[in-house]
Amino acid sequence: MFNFKIEDQDINKSPGFGRSSLRLMKNCGVPPVVIRNDEWTWEDLCHYLYEEKAFDNIVISPGPGSPTCANNIGICLRLLHECEDIPILGVCLGHQALGYVHGAKVVHANEPVHGRLSEIEHNGCSLFNGIPSGRNSGFKVVRYHSLVIDPESLPKELIPISWTCSTDTQSFLEISNASSISDAHGIVSSDSMSEVQKSLRVWPLNSHQNMQNGKVLMAVMHSVRPHYGVQFHPESIGTCYGREIFKNFREITEDHWLNYGPLVTCKENVDYSGNQIRLRKPVSQLNHGTFPSRSIGHNGVGKKGVGLFDLVNLSYPSNGVKFLKLAWKKYDHLASEVGGARNIFYQLFGHHKAENTFWLDSSSIEKGRARFSFMGGKGGSLWKQMVFQLSDESGHPFEGGGYLSIEDAQGSATKTFLNDGFFDYLNKELSSFQYKREDYDELPFDFHGGYVGYFGYELKIECGAPYNQHKSRTPDACFFFADNLLVIDHSSDDVYLLSIHEECNTSTSWLDDAELKLMELRTSVPEKLIEESSLNVSFTPCKVEFVAEKSMEEYMSDVEKCKQYIKDGESYELCLTTQIRKKIEETDALRLYLRLRERNPAPYAAWLNFSKEDICICCSSPERFLQLNRDGVLEAKPIKGTTKRGVTTEEDELLKMQLQYSEKNQAENLMIVDLLRNDLGRVCEPGSVHVPLLMDIESYATVHTMVSTVRGKKQPNVSAIDCIKAAFPGGSMTGAPKLRSMEILDSLENCPRGIYSGCIGYISYNQTFDLNIVIRTVVLHQGEASIGAGGAIIALSDPSDEYEEMVLKTHAPSRVVMEFS
């Protein structure tokens, strides 16, 4: 069965988080073709459905807004009205569109329900064949909606086939001990709860919907056409029997074509091999003429103007191929002998204000959260610094490109305009490197030299966002190409020195010099960098406090505006942020960072000093954005849900449990997990995306956080940069659906996020990478210290609680700044 899915700008290959979309499918085991709901003309669509007969059925995916708005639903209403012989499944907004096109009213629900679960009952029709029904049956679904079809307005041709069992909704962990939660990508289950956990459970909220008998309509079918709609999300990680629903729709499609015509067969002009379909016959030879262009997904993976079925082309032109060689040395159990990571960095790279240095610092290694630290400075012949600034005027549609400044190790500088942007430039750079895997096969880590730096939040404009409301005060990206680096394995205490060079250059002078410095440290007493007593500076009234971009009243007002957008169906979750700023005199930025890492150790901490740009970044992030290892496994670890630590052990445990079983925090986390599964699903092999850890609690010096882990196997024809673009910015900093949520946030926030909310880390020359989410971070730039903070706003949010959470997240970094300025 070949399938076709229409989507708008916000959706990926699974029928998940975006505006309404079309997913075109064919019943022979190949992935669906996904297009935005405004991407094809009606003539295009009819050509491929009826002339080419390339597809068997269609899924209309979820998305923000209402089916009554043409911009939200696009071509889908006409499709539902006129394609009466094509099997169609509408999900969420697609379900509402099915009702609306036949005359039903789409109205506000009495209460928005996002990321929360309901038990449902059904009438046993084909769509729910083999699925249990009713209370305590094990059939629970995840809901993301604030609009509903009014059942009183249903026309006679639409038959209600499913309802919620009651007005109650439930949180995920509250019920997950009763049944396994399965989805199309994996299975998540939890152990039985302890008595203390049961006592802390957050009981269901009553949502007295204005529906029949207090129950909410969850699914409809057309009485004659093979058209179905479900209000819930069968693709969610939290929905039971989601796989079975799609399997049943497949069987409905097969039965339909058995009765009314044959299933689509492989067309002679269409190549269905591989992960994507492409035309065998040249576009010019098709009866329809020009084939509509398509870019893959909402974040710009793929190339604009590429035909719908063209495979991603990774053979980029390059100014010249570089053959890189890696030389390295290992020193067993050396780190502690020379004073640890802190002393090594200070002694080898900390002189001259640590200019042009980096330190990807695993300062928190408890419970295996992180293992390696990478550090280095201005290096050898391949070293360079890259600074990129977008060219767009804020508030206007983005026309593309930006200015790239490069300075090499000899101080020679160039400035170039990049028409296709910074991500495209990095993609071409990485594709120009050739190397031998045996150079690094014996190393236990995946960074062997390459790019170290940050992507700023406003680079979202290169990943599908139509415009930036604000222009960043700092460069949109800064990176070093690090050809020399030192690595510490915190598990074994080993130290590694690495140096990459072009094949024609066999010099190992940096390795020899760095080895000599390490041996000198080994024979001397490690210098104590800072006396602890000197850091215990008390706060004094004369110090200038931080100034917030928004007052408490303004921030709480923005929370209410977010809730209204959610009520109107424009978003499920909005990650609202703001910044605090403080003018500072010249300060010892490195010592400030050293103090921050002591106060708030984190697994994805980082120090970056771009001295020419007057930028120092002191980051204590606990969150991984995305990692790609040498085996092609992608991993994201989104954080959603934060609370303070307790004063006593008992209070601390209570706060931790309250976080674990908070319906609001579970809903926040579940929505972002579904979003990340969506993002990874666009670049991973079908069926490989799974969630090994869902809603785990991690504890840090000042906060407890709720963390999930999402993994998948990268498709072989997808590059490292494609993977980053597919998920950037991190969903935990945007909300869902991502593109519409970013548009709303741009309109509410009154300043650029800049480095905050972007990511810091490395991209190795062999296309592995590890990037964090920039939170809990101090950015020092042009005499000012700035700290960003925020939180996820959902329908259950309380404005005062959200403001307190935002302030809590600034405590650790702001206190350190106050001590040093």
N, C-alpha and C positions, 0 to 999 in steps of 0.2 A: 504494500500500500504506500503510494507516494503521498506525502502530506504537505500542506501549505499552511503557513501561519502568517497572518498579517499583523504587524505590530506598528506602533508609532515609535518615536525616537528613544523610548525608554526601556525597551524590552530586549531580552536575549533569547537564546534557543529554547529555554523551557518556558512554559506559559506562566511566567511569574511576574516580575516587578517591572511594569512599564505601562504606557498608555495602551489602548486597545491595539491588538496586533493580529496579523494573519499568519498562521503556520500551515503551509501547504505540505501535504504528506502523501507518500505512495507506499503501498503495503508490500515492500520488499526489504525491510530491515535497514534502510538508509535513514540518516537523520533528516529531519524536516527542513524545508526552506523557509526562512523567516524574513518577512518584509515589514516595513513600517506601514501604518494605515494610510499614509499620504504619499507613498513612494511610487505606486503604480497608478496609471489611469484606469478607468473602467474598461477601456478597449484592451489595454495590456492584460488585465486580469481575465477577461473573457477569452482572449486569444489562448492563454496557457491552460485554461480550464476546459474550453470547448473545442478549439481547433487543434491544439497540440495534445490535448487530453493527457497532460503531464502529471496530474494529481488526482487523488481519490477523495480526500476530505480536507476540511479546514477547521482549525482551532482559532477562535477569536479570544485573544488573551486579556488579562486584567490591565488596569491602568487607572490613572487619576482622572477626576472630573466626572461628567455626566454624559450619558448617551444623547441627551438633548442638545449638547454643544457639538457643532460640526467639527471644530478643531480637535476635540477629544476623541471622536469616534471615526472620523475620516470616511473611508470608502465602505466601512463595515455595514452601515445601515442599508445601503443599496444591495450589498451582497446578500444580506438576510432577506431582503424583500424580493429579489429577483432570482436568486439561485436556489429555486425550490427543489431541485433534483440533486443537489450536492450535500452530502452529510456534513453538518456543522455542529461544533460544540463551542458554546460561549462560556467563558469563565469570568466570574465577577462582573466587570463592566460589560463583557460580552454577553453575559446572562441578562443583564439589565437592558442591553440593546435589543435582544430578542423579544423581550416584553414590550419595549417602547415601539418597535417597528410595527407591532401588531395592535397598538392602541392602548396598552397598559400604561398606568401612571408610575413614574419613578419618583419616589418621595424620600425625604429625610427619615432615617430611622430615629426612634426615640433616643437611642444612644449609639454613638459610633463604636464599632467593635473591631479592633486591630490587633493581630497577634494573640488572640484569645481563642479558646476551644469551646465547642458545643457538641453535645450528643445530638444526633439527628435520626429521624425515622423516614422511611420511604415506602413506596407502594409496590416494590418488587419488580419494577419495569426493567427492560433490558439493560439500561445504563447502570443499574445497581444489582445486576445478576450475581448471585453468590455472595453478597455482602450483607452482614447482619443488620438489623434495624431496631431502633428503640432504645430506651433507657438500659444502661448496664450491658449493652450488647457488644461494646468494644468499638463501635463505629463513632469516632470522634473526629471532627474536622476543624481546621484552622480558618478563621474568618478575618478578612481585611476589607471592611466596607463601612460606609456611613450613609449610603443610599440603599434603598430596597425597592423591589416591585411591590406595589400595593395590591394585595391579592383580591381585594374587592373590585379592582378595575380589570382583572384578567378577562380577555375576550374568550369566546367559546372555543376558538381554535387552539388555545394554549391550555395545557393540562398541568396542574400542580402535581409534582411527583415526590417532593421531599420537603420536610419542615424540621425546625429544631424541636427537640423533645420538650423543652420548657423555656422559660425566660432566662435561665441561669447560663452564665459562661464560667469557664474554669481556666486555671492556669496550667501550664504544661506539666510541671513537676508534681503538682497535686494529684494528677491522674496517671502519670506515666508508670507508676508501679503496678497498675492494673493490667496494662497491656503493652506490648512492644509497639513502638511508633515506626512505621515503615514508610518509605517513599521510593521514588524511582532510582535513587542513587545509593541508598544504604539503609541500615536499620539502627535505631537508637533505643536503648532500653535502660532502665535504672533499677537499682537494688531497692528492696523494701526500706521504707523510712523507719528511722528509729522513733522511740516515743517522744523525744524532745523535738524531733522534726515535725511529728504529727501535731504537737501542741502549738507549733509556730506556723502552721499552714494558714494561708490567707484564703478564706472561704469565698465561694463564688459571689459576685455582685449580681443583684437583680437588675435586669435591663428590661423594663416593662415596655416592650415594643408595642406600637399601635397596630398590631397584627391580629389575625384571627386567633381567638383563645390565648392571646399572649405569645403565640408561637410565630417564628419568622420563616417566611417562604425561602427555601434553600435550593429548589430546582424546579424547572418546568420542561415540558416537551411539547412539540407541535403535534396536533392530532393527525396530520396527514404527511407533512414533510419530515425528513430525517434530521430535524433540528432540535438540539437540546441545550439547556443552559443550567449551570450550577453557580450559586452565589458564593460558595466557599472556594478555597484554593486546594485542589487535589494534589498539586505539586509541592506543597509545603512539607518541610521536614517533620512537622507535627501532625499531619493528617494521616489517619489510618486508612488503609485500603485505597490510597491514591493510585497505586500501580494498577489495581484491579479496575478502577473506573476507566482509565485510558485503554486498558485491554478490552473492556466491554465496548467502548466506542469503536475500537478497531473491528470488533466482531459485528457491530451494527453496520459499519461501512461495508464489510464483506457481504453480509446478508442483503444489504440494499442493492449492491451491484450484481449480486447473483440473480435478483428478481428483475432488475431494470436494465441490466447491461453488464458487460464484462468489466472486471477490475482493469485499471490502467496497466498496460504492458510496457516493457522497456521500449522507448521510442528510438527509432534508428538515428534520429538527430540529437538525442540526449544521452550523455554519458553519466550513468548513475553510480559509477565506481568511486571509491574514496569517501572522504568525510563530507564532501560537498558535490553537488551535481553541476555539470557544465554541458554546454551545447557542443555536440560534435559538428553540426552543420554551422558554417559561418553565419553570423547574425544577418549579413546582407542577403543571404539566400532564403531566409525565412519569409513566409508570405506576409507576415505582419510588418516587416521592415525593421527599423531600428529597435534593438533590444534595450529595455530600460536599465539604467545603471543602478548599482546597488553597492553600498558599503556595509560591512558585516557588523550587525549589532549597533548599540547606541553609543558606544564609546570610541568608535572610529577604528576598530581593528580591521585591517584590510586597507584597500586603497580606493579613494573616490574615483568614480568613473569606471570601475571594473564591472564587467557583466555579471549578472546574477549567479551564473554557474561557474565563473572562473575561479580556479584555485588561487589561494594566496601565493604571491610570488615573492620569494625571499632572496632572489638573486639581484641584489641592488648593485648599481654601478658604483665604482669606487675610484678615487684618484690613484690608488695604488694598493696592492696587497702587502700586508706586513707579515712576515714570518717571525713569530715570537718564540723565544726560548725562555724557559724558567730554570733558574738555579736557586738552590736552597740549602740551608744547613739547619740541623736540629740539635738542641742542647737539652738533655734529659734533666728534669727536676730542677731547673735553674731559677724559675721565677721567684720563689720565696727566698732563695739564697741572695738575691740582689735587691730585695726590698719590695717585691711584688709589682703589679701593673702600674701603680701610682708612681713609684720611684723610677721604674724603667722609663716611663713616658717623660717624667720631669727631667731626668738626666740626659736622655738621648734627644728629646725633641722640645724641651720646655724652655730653652734659652731664647733670648731676643723676643720675649713676649709670646713665644710659641707661634710665631708668624707662619702662615701657610702650612699648618699641621692639621692632622685629623686623628681621632681616637674613637673607634667604634667599640664601646666600653661595656662589656658584660659585668657590670658592678653588682648585679644580683644573680647568683648562680644556684640559689636554693631550688630543690626539687627538679633539677635538670632544665630550668627555664632557659638557660643560655650556657654556653661552654667556652666560646672563644672571644678574645678581644684582638682587634686589629689597630695598629697605630703606625704613623709615618709622617714624613715632612717632605719638603722640597727635595726632589730626588735626582735621578740620572738623566740621560739624554732623551728618554721618552716622556719625562714629566711635563705636564702642562696644566694650566688652569683655564677653565671654560666658564664664562659668565654669559647668561642668556636673559634678554629682556624682551617681552612681548611688545609688538608694535601697535596693538589695537588701542583705540581710544575707548576708555571705559564707558559703558552704557550704550555702545553701538554694536551692531552685528560684526562679528569677527571676520576680517578678510584674509587672515592667515599670516604666518611668518613672524619674524622678530630678529633682533640683532644679537649676534654671537661674537663675543670678544675672546680671543685666545692669547695667552702669554706662555711662551715656552721657558725651558730651564735657563736659557741664556738671556732672558728678558725681552726677547723680540715679541712684539704684539701686533695682532691683526684684528680687524673688525669686519664681519661679513653679515649680509642680510640673508637669512634662511627662509626661503619662500614656503617651505613645507614644515617649518617648525623644528623644535628641539628634539622631540621624540624621534622624528624621521632621521635627523642628523645622527643621533646615537645608534639607530638601527643600521645605518649605512656604515658607520665607524666599526661597529661590532662585526658586521658581515665581512669587513676587509681583513680581519685577523685570521691567520692560519697558525696552527700549533699542533703539538703531539700530546695525546692524552697521557702517555707514559711519563711525561714531565711531572705530572701532579698526582698520578694514581695512588701513590703511597701516602699522600697527605690526608689527614683526617678532616680537613675543613675545605670549604668551597670557594673562598676568596684567595686568588693567587696573584693579584695585581689587576689594576684596571681603574674603573671610575669610582670615586668616593665623593659624596656630596649630598645635595638636597634637590627635590622638586617642590616648588611652591604650589600652594593651593590653586592659584589662578591659572596654572597650566591645565586646569579642567577644560579650558577653551580648546585645547588640542585633543580632547577626549570626548567631544560630542556636545558640550555646552554651547549655546548659540552666542553668548556674549558674557563679558565680565562687567558687573555693575561698578566695580572699583578697580583701580590700578594699584598694583603692589608697590609699596615704598621700598622694598628690597628687590634685587634681581629675582626673576621668576625661576631661575635654576642656577646653581653654582656647583661645579665639580672640579676635582683634581683628577688627572690621570696619574695614578700612583704606580710607579714602576719599582719602587723599593718599599718594603714594609716589614714590620715585626709582628709576630702573632704569638699570643699566649694561650695555651691550652689549660684552662683552669681546673680541668678534671685530673690531668696528670702532672700539672705544674711544669710542663715542657715549654720551651721557647723556640720559635722558628724565625729564621731570617730568610726573606725571599727577595729575589731580584729578577725582573724580566727585562729582556733586551732583544734587539733584532738579531736574527741568526748570524748576520755578518759581524756582529760585535760580541766578543767573548770576554770582555772585561768583567771582573768580579770585585772591583775595588770597594764598592759600597759594602758588600758582604764582609770583606776583610776588615774595613774600618769599624763597622758596627760590632763585629765579633770582638775586636780589641776593646771597645768601650764596655761591652758586657763583662769581659774578663776583669777589667779595672774595677767595675762595680762589685764583682765577686770577691775581690781582695780588700775592699774598703768597707767601713761601716756605713750602711745606707744613711744618707742624709735625711734627717727628719724635716720635712718640708715646712710644716706649720705647727707651732706649738698649740696644743689644743686650748690652752688657757687664753690664747690671744684671739680665739674664734668665738669665745663666749661673750660676745658684745651684747650688752643690753640695749633695748630700744629706748630711744630718747625723744622727747617731744619736739626737739628742734629739727629732727630729720624730716625731709620732705616726703610725704606719703605718695603712694601710687594714685593716679587719677584714672578713673574708669571712663571708658568710651560712652557707657550708658549708666544712668543712675539706677538704683534698685527699682524705682517706680517704672522707669522706661523699660527695663528688662522684663519685669513682670507683665507689663502691657504687651510686650512682644510675645510672651508666652501665650497670652490670651488670643492674640492674633493668629498664632500657630494653631491653637485649638480650633479656631473658627475655620481655618483652611482645611483642617482635618475633618471637621464636621461636614464641610461642603464637598468632601470627597476628593480634594486636590492632592492630598498626601496621606500616608499612613503614619509617618513618623518624620519629624523635622529636627535636625541636630542644630539647635540654635547656639550661637557663640557670641562672645564679645572679647574685648581686650582691655587690659589695664596697662598704663604707661607711667614711666618715671624718668625725669631728666637726671642724668648722672654725670658726675665729674669723672675724670680719668680714673679707671679702676683696674686692678689686677684681675683680668678676666679668667685666667687659668686658675688662680686660687679660688675665685668664686665658683668655678665648676667643680674643683676638688671638694669644696665644702658641700655643694649640692649633692654630689655622689655619695658623700658620707651621710648626709641628712636623709636622702631619699634614693637609696640604691635601686637600680632598675635593670632588667635584662637587656633592654634595647636603648641604653643610654648612649650619648654621643657628645663629643667635642669637635667643633669645626671652627677654624679660624681662616677666613679669607681676608687677609690684612689689606690688600689693595682696595677691597670693597668696604673696608671698615665694618666687617661683620664677624661677630663671635657668637656661636650658638652653643648654649649650655643646656643639654637635653637630658631629662631623666625619664624617658618614656617606658612604660610597662607593656606597650602594645606593638605587636608585629603587624605590619600592613600585609606584606606578601613576601614569600621566600620561594625560590626555585633552586633545587639542588641538582647535582650532576646526574642524578638518575631521572630527571625530568618530572619530579614530584613538586607540585605547587602547594603551598600551605599559607592560609590566612588565619589570624587569631584575633578576631574582633572582640573588643571590650564594650559591653553595654550593661550598665548597672554598677553604681559606686556608692559606698557608704564609708563613714569615718571609722577608725579603730576605737575600741573601748578603752577606758581608763584601767579597769580591772579585767582579769581573765574571764570572769563570768559575764561582764558586760560585753567584752569583745566577742565572745562566742555567741551571745544573744544577737548582737548586731549582724554578725556573719550569717546566722540562720535566718534572720529577718530578710536580709538581702536575697538569700537563696530561694526563699519561698514567697517573695513579693510578686504578686500578679503583674504589677506594673513593670518591674524590672525584667521579669521573664518575657513579657510581651515585647519590650524593647529589644532584648537579645534575640528572640526568635525572629523578629522582622529582619534584623541585620544578617542573621545567619542565612535566611532565605535569600536575601539580596546577594550575599557573597557566593552562595551556591549558584545563583544566576550568573554572576560575573565570571566565576571560574568555569561554569558550564560552556561559556562561549569560546574558550580556548583549550578545554580539556577533552580527552577522549570520551565519547558517549558512555555513560554508565560508571565512570571512574570517580565522579565527585561524591564524597561521603563526609560524614561528620563524626569523627572518632570521639570527640569530647563536646558535650553540649551543656552550657550553663555551669561550668566548673567555677569554683570560687578560688581566687588567688589573693593572698594577703601581702601587703607591702607596709612600709614603715608608717604611713599615715592613713592608708585606706584599704578596704577590701574591694575587690572588683569581680564582676561576673564575666567569665571569658569562655568563648567557644573556639573550637578548632575545626577548620574546613580544609579538606585536602582533595586533590585530583591529579590525574596524570596528564601532562601537557601533550597536545597533539604534536606529532613530529614536524608538521609543516608550519608551525607557529613559532615566532621568535620570542626572545626574552622581553623585548620592548613591547611586542603585541600583548603579552601577558600583563605587563604593567598598565598599559593603556586600557585594557579591558576592565580593570578594577579601580582605576584612579579617577577621582580621589577615593580614599577608603570609605566604604559605606557607613562605617561607624561615625564618620564626621559629616555625613550628608543627610541621611535618612532615606526613605523609600516612598515611591519610586525615585530613583536617583536624580534624573535630569530635572523633572518638575520640582522636586524638593530643593535643588540648588537654585533654581530660578526664584522660588519663593524666598529662600534665605538671603539671596542677593538683594531682594527688595526690602527686607527687614533690617539687615545688618548695615551699620552706617560707616564701616571701614573695611579695607581689604584684610583678608586673613594672612596673606603673605606666606612666610615660612610655616607658621602655625597651621595645622590641619593638612599640611603636605606630608612628605616622607623623607627620611634620612637613611642612608645606608650605602651599600656597594653594589656595583654591577661588574662582575669579573670579566676579563677578556674572553673567557670561554663560555659566556652567556649564562652563568649562574648569578643569582642576586639574592640579597636579603635587605629589606627595607622596613623601617618602623613607621608608626604614625606619630607625627610631631605634636605631642601633648606634654604637659608638665615641663615646659621649656622656657628658658629665658633667652630672648634674642637681643643682643647688644648691637646697636647700629646708630651711628652718627649722634653720639651723646645721649642716647635714650635706651632704656631697658623696657621691653614689652613682653607681656605674658598673656597668652590666649587661654580661654576656658569656656566651657559651655556644657550642654547636656541634651539628651534626646527628649523631645516633647511629643507626647502621645495624648490620646483622648483622656487618659486617666491622670494626667499631670496636674499638680497643684502649683500655681505660680510661685508662692513663697518657698515651697520645697525645692523647686527648680533653681531659684536664685541662691538658696543656701548651698545646694550641690555645686553650682558654678563657683561660688566663693571658696568652698572647701578645696577645689582642685587647684586654686592659686596659692594656697597657704605655703606649701613647701618651697616652691621657687621664689615667691615674693619675700619670704623671711630671709632667705640667703642674700638676696639683693639688698635688703635693708641693712644687713650687717656689713656689706662691702661698699656702700655708697654714701 
